[in-house]
Amino acid sequence: MTAAKAEEIRGFRATGASLRATATATGVSTDTVRRATAATPAPETGTGEKFVMETLPLTRQIRAGAPAGWPVLPVLPDPVARAGERAAAGLVEAAAPVFAPAARIPHAGLFLAFPALERAGLLKCAKDVYSALPNGFYGLETVLIDAVVRALAGEPRAEGATGFNPEDLGRVLGLDRAPEVKTIRRRIGQLAETGKAAELLAALAAHHLQNTGPDGENLAAILYVDGHVRAYQGTKRIGKVYSTRLKFPVPATEETWVADAHGSPVFVVMAAPGASLARELRALLPELRTAVGDGRRVLVGFDRGGWSPALFKHMEAAGFDVLTWRKGATADIDEALFAEVAHTDDHGETRTWMAADTLVDLPLPTTRTTGEVFRIRQISRIVPATGGGTRQIHLHTTDHGLPAGEAIHRLGARWRQEIQFRYARMHFELDSHDAYASTDEDPERMVPHPAKKKAYQRVVAARKAHAEVSAEADGALLALKTPPPGTQEVTVTTSSAMVNTIKAPLWKAETVLNGAEAAHEALPARIRLGDLAPGQQVLDTETKLIHHGIRMAAYNTAMTLAREIRTNTGYKRAAAEAHTLLRQAFNQSGDIDPTVPGHLTISLDPLPTPRSTQAIAELCEHLTSTQTRYPGTGLTLNYKMKTKH
């Protein structure tokens, strides 16, 4: 729409013609008529300042007459042309971010993530592990930043890129367009081909644990370990795993996750098929020691799935302390030993419990014949029982210096990891299938024989039936040999036939029991997977682990920013609404201003409510103080919040 065409449209409208009549007469659409009419200079009336639009194409309109000091920026200009760099994509490592002045760009709030993303260490660790991607327009940093900001904007999967205008997201990346689905998959696939996903996760874990928390606390003071079942809904033949969330066995992949004291994810490995949490913990200890980076003792909390006295002994020798619940029945502690214990948490809240602090001996299963035991600390509590009354629950730890109140609090805080799983499923697609490739599982792998368990159940049922029949036979024989009550003592005559009649059901039960035991003994405890489930497959893990690393960084970025809102702003409902406010801010529009040398200023448009606007303004002030540089440039990020006039 040129200036002449706009003047022509306004001339027709001045005669009183309708929108449709004006559009027909001038050969344009009704939307163009509206735009041309809206671009008419406003008359200067009163003393208030006016925002005047020059008669230019919509994407080239310039704001003039703005308040003093306000930058004059083009509204949604065309992206900086990068055709030459795209043509030479195979000759250079990657296109560098280039920013041009622009106003009212969508998703400008995503720039808020960069200080926290730098703290998460994803870009640094990825560069250390992978160095670079093969030459191309979209480099390693660009691909990772794109994945993180998409996750924060609510679309963590590669397919979610279709939900954005590539030019809008490209402005956040400093490019003319953001990568689309096919490119994202290809570039992540190139990372997966190197086979270094485990190294990336190990580097992220070390970066996380060797830093300190927001209040200077030791993030490796306690680590929580738990298994996670990722259900599969496709057509491939994937082995079944019992899902505690779904309450039945499903085709799935098992993962073992490690979280810090705040419940933030630190590390993840793909669990071996059919492995118990105790077995995974034993294999994970060297990785945890590497991540911690020194020989300090680390408290490891986990649920009853990792119960194993032999594991407890091994962990203590390796420099790790155990914190877990007692599995199985045990004798109650004398109530006279219970006393009140207390603990004050990170938020200043003090909680009290009635607890008994004792020592117990756990028999080691591999040395039952020698009577060897492992002595461990036991802290017991009295809690309400289902159906009324009370019962005792017991936790065990090898840390003898940990206050009893803190031990109870720490083990209860393990639920932060469960909350992280739930939040990550809801907002970061934790259980999504980021790769559909699969390979055949090792047919020589020995797995538990399912018929063995059923055969043992038949043995148990046969033993129970035999015991019942035996009791009945003993009672019948006793009655046969005992005179009826009230009669004089006489000799009771019995015959073999009478005895045989009574014992016949017992002999039959013995035959059934012997047959069940023989059938159980004949079955091997383990069987080749190839004989049990030929053709069973396992899903690709390399691509999934890379996406896990990206989403862990996105999750920790969001957690860091939410913590900054709670601690560095006056937002009164931050404890309940910090994450909701962040999701709103990430998708807020704003301006990009690179005109000040060495700086990239992001000015966000006001949010719908004054309290939200004020909170993000205070967050912007704090983030500006971090002096964070935009990755791949020398530009220091400055953040501002506009005010309504």
Long-range contacts (C-beta under 8 A, 24 or more apart in sequence): 1-28, 1-32, 1-35, 1-36, 1-57, 1-58, 3-55, 3-56, 5-36, 6-36, 6-39, 6-55, 7-55, 9-33, 9-36, 9-37, 10-36, 10-37, 10-40, 13-37, 49-645, 63-103, 67-645, 71-101, 71-591, 71-593, 71-595, 71-601, 71-603, 73-101, 73-102, 73-103, 73-591, 73-592, 73-593, 74-101, 74-102, 74-103, 75-102, 75-103, 75-104, 76-102, 76-103, 76-104, 76-105, 77-101, 77-102, 79-167, 79-170, 79-171, 79-175, 79-176, 79-177, 80-176, 81-176, 82-137, 82-175, 82-176, 85-137, 86-137, 89-135, 89-136, 89-137, 90-135, 90-136, 91-135, 92-135, 93-132, 93-133, 93-135, 93-139, 94-132, 94-133, 94-135, 94-136, 94-137, 94-138, 94-139, 94-140, 94-141, 94-142, 95-137, 95-138, 95-139, 95-142, 95-175, 96-174, 96-632, 96-633, 97-142, 97-173, 97-174, 97-175, 97-630, 97-631, 97-632, 97-633, 98-174, 98-175, 99-171, 99-174, 99-592, 99-594, 99-600, 99-635, 100-592, 100-594, 101-591, 101-592, 101-593, 101-594, 101-595, 102-171, 102-591, 102-592, 103-591, 104-589, 104-590, 104-591, 104-605, 105-168, 105-171, 105-589, 105-590, 105-591, 105-592, 106-165, 106-168, 106-587, 106-589, 107-149, 107-153, 107-164, 107-168, 107-169, 107-171, 107-172, 107-586, 107-587, 107-588, 107-589, 108-172, 108-588, 108-589, 108-590, 108-591, 108-592, 108-602, 108-604, 108-605, 109-585, 109-586, 109-587, 109-588, 109-589, 109-590, 109-604, 110-149, 110-152, 110-153, 110-172, 110-586, 110-587, 111-172, 111-590, 111-602, 111-637, 111-639, 112-561, 112-582, 112-585, 112-586, 112-602, 112-616, 112-619, 112-620, 112-623, 112-639, 113-148, 113-149, 113-152, 113-557, 113-561, 113-586, 114-628, 114-630, 114-631, 114-637, 115-623, 115-626, 115-628, 115-637, 116-556, 116-557, 116-558, 116-560, 116-561, 116-564, 117-145, 117-148, 117-553, 117-557, 118-628, 118-631, 119-211, 119-556, 119-557, 119-560, 120-204, 120-207, 120-208, 120-552, 120-553, 120-556, 120-557, 120-560, 121-203, 121-204, 121-207, 121-208, 121-553, 122-148, 122-204, 122-549, 122-550, 122-553, 123-631, 124-207, 125-200, 125-203, 125-204, 125-207, 126-200, 126-549, 128-203, 129-196, 129-199, 129-200, 129-203, 130-191, 130-194, 130-196, 130-200, 133-187, 133-190, 133-191, 134-190, 136-187, 137-175, 138-175, 138-179, 138-183, 138-187, 139-632, 140-191, 141-631, 141-632, 142-173, 142-175, 142-179, 142-632, 143-179, 143-184, 143-187, 143-188, 144-550, 145-173, 145-631, 146-173, 146-178, 146-179, 146-184, 147-184, 147-188, 147-547, 147-550, 147-554, 148-550, 148-553, 148-554, 148-557, 149-173, 149-586, 151-428, 151-550, 151-551, 151-554, 152-554, 152-557, 152-558, 152-586, 153-586, 153-587, 154-427, 154-583, 154-587, 156-427, 156-428, 156-429, 156-432, 156-547, 156-551, 156-554, 157-429, 157-432, 157-434, 158-184, 158-185, 158-188, 158-434, 171-592, 174-630, 174-632, 174-633, 188-434, 188-543, 188-546, 188-547, 189-543, 191-546, 192-435, 192-540, 192-542, 192-543, 192-546, 195-542, 197-541, 197-542, 197-543, 197-545, 197-546, 197-549, 198-269, 198-545, 200-545, 200-546, 200-549, 201-267, 201-268, 201-269, 201-545, 201-548, 201-549, 201-552, 202-267, 202-287, 202-290, 202-291, 204-266, 204-267, 204-549, 204-552, 204-553, 205-258, 205-266, 205-267, 205-287, 205-291, 206-290, 206-291, 206-293, 208-260, 208-264, 208-266, 208-291, 208-556, 209-260, 209-266, 209-291, 209-292, 209-293, 210-292, 210-293, 213-261, 213-262, 214-560, 214-563, 214-567, 215-346, 217-261, 219-260, 219-261, 219-262, 220-260, 220-291, 220-292, 220-296, 220-298, 221-261, 221-298, 221-299, 222-260, 222-261, 222-298, 222-299, 222-300, 222-301, 222-323, 222-410, 223-258, 223-259, 223-260, 223-261, 223-266, 223-288, 223-298, 223-299, 223-300, 223-301, 224-258, 224-259, 224-260, 224-261, 224-263, 224-300, 224-301, 224-302, 224-413, 224-414, 224-416, 224-417, 225-256, 225-257, 225-258, 225-277, 225-280, 225-281, 225-284, 225-300, 225-301, 225-302, 225-306, 226-256, 226-257, 226-259, 226-277, 226-302, 226-303, 226-305, 226-414, 226-417, 226-418, 226-421, 227-254, 227-255, 227-256, 227-257, 227-271, 227-277, 227-280, 227-305, 228-254, 228-255, 228-256, 228-257, 228-421, 228-430, 229-253, 229-254, 229-255, 230-254, 230-255, 230-430, 230-431, 231-431, 232-433, 232-539, 234-433, 234-436, 236-438, 236-537, 236-539, 237-533, 237-535, 237-536, 237-537, 238-438, 238-536, 238-537, 238-538, 238-539, 239-273, 239-274, 239-441, 239-533, 239-536, 239-538, 253-538, 253-539, 253-541, 253-544, 256-280, 256-281, 256-284, 257-417, 257-421, 258-284, 258-288, 259-416, 259-417, 259-420, 261-410, 261-413, 262-416, 262-559, 263-413, 263-416, 263-417, 263-419, 263-420, 264-420, 264-555, 264-556, 264-559, 265-420, 265-424, 265-552, 265-555, 265-556, 266-291, 266-552, 267-291, 268-545, 268-548, 268-552, 270-541, 270-544, 270-545, 273-441, 273-445, 273-447, 273-538, 274-447, 274-448, 276-305, 276-306, 277-302, 277-303, 277-305, 277-306, 278-305, 278-306, 278-307, 278-308, 278-311, 281-306, 281-311, 281-315, 282-311, 282-314, 285-314, 285-315, 285-318, 285-320, 288-320, 289-318, 289-319, 295-319, 297-321, 297-399, 299-323, 299-397, 299-399, 299-402, 299-410, 301-410, 301-411, 301-413, 301-414, 302-414, 303-414, 309-362, 309-363, 309-364, 309-365, 309-374, 309-376, 310-364, 310-365, 310-366, 310-374, 312-362, 312-374, 312-376, 312-396, 312-398, 313-364, 313-374, 315-398, 316-398, 321-397, 321-398, 321-399, 321-402, 322-376, 322-396, 322-397, 322-398, 322-399, 323-395, 323-396, 323-397, 323-399, 323-407, 323-410, 323-411, 324-395, 324-396, 324-397, 324-411, 325-393, 325-394, 325-395, 325-396, 325-411, 326-378, 326-393, 326-394, 326-395, 326-396, 330-360, 330-394, 332-380, 332-392, 333-358, 333-378, 333-380, 333-392, 333-394, 335-382, 338-380, 338-382, 341-403, 341-404, 341-405, 341-408, 342-405, 343-403, 343-405, 343-406, 343-408, 343-409, 345-409, 351-405, 351-409, 352-405, 353-381, 353-405, 353-408, 354-381, 354-382, 355-379, 355-380, 355-381, 355-404, 355-405, 355-408, 356-380, 357-404, 360-396, 362-396, 379-404, 379-407, 379-408, 381-408, 420-555, 423-555, 424-551, 424-555, 428-551, 428-554, 428-555, 429-551, 430-551, 432-547, 433-539, 433-544, 434-543, 434-544, 434-547, 435-539, 435-540, 435-542, 435-543, 435-544, 436-540, 437-539, 437-540, 437-543, 438-537, 438-538, 438-539, 438-540, 439-537, 439-538, 439-540, 440-535, 440-536, 440-537, 440-538, 441-529, 441-536, 441-537, 441-538, 442-529, 443-528, 443-529, 443-530, 443-534, 444-528, 444-529, 444-530, 445-528, 445-529, 446-526, 446-527, 446-528, 446-529, 447-526, 447-527, 447-528, 447-529, 447-532, 448-525, 448-526, 448-527, 449-523, 449-524, 449-525, 449-526, 449-527, 449-532, 450-532, 451-523, 452-520, 452-523, 452-524, 452-525, 455-516, 455-519, 455-520, 455-523, 456-520, 458-516, 458-519, 458-520, 459-513, 459-516, 459-517, 459-520, 461-516, 462-509, 462-512, 462-513, 462-515, 462-516, 462-517, 463-513, 465-509, 465-512, 465-513, 466-506, 466-509, 466-510, 466-512, 466-513, 469-505, 469-506, 469-508, 469-509, 470-506, 470-509, 472-505, 473-502, 473-503, 473-505, 473-506, 476-502, 477-502, 477-503, 558-582, 561-619, 564-619, 564-622, 564-623, 565-615, 565-619, 568-618, 568-619, 568-622, 569-614, 569-615, 569-618, 569-619, 569-622, 570-614, 570-615, 570-618, 571-611, 571-612, 571-614, 571-615, 571-618, 572-611, 574-615, 581-612, 581-615, 581-616, 584-612, 585-612, 585-616, 585-619, 588-616, 590-642, 591-642, 594-635, 598-634, 598-635, 598-636, 599-635, 599-636, 599-637, 599-638, 600-630, 600-633, 600-635, 600-636, 600-637, 600-638, 601-638, 601-639, 601-640, 602-637, 602-638, 602-639, 602-640, 603-640, 603-641, 603-642, 604-639, 604-640, 604-641, 604-642, 605-642, 606-641, 606-642, 606-643, 606-644, 613-641, 613-643, 616-641, 617-641
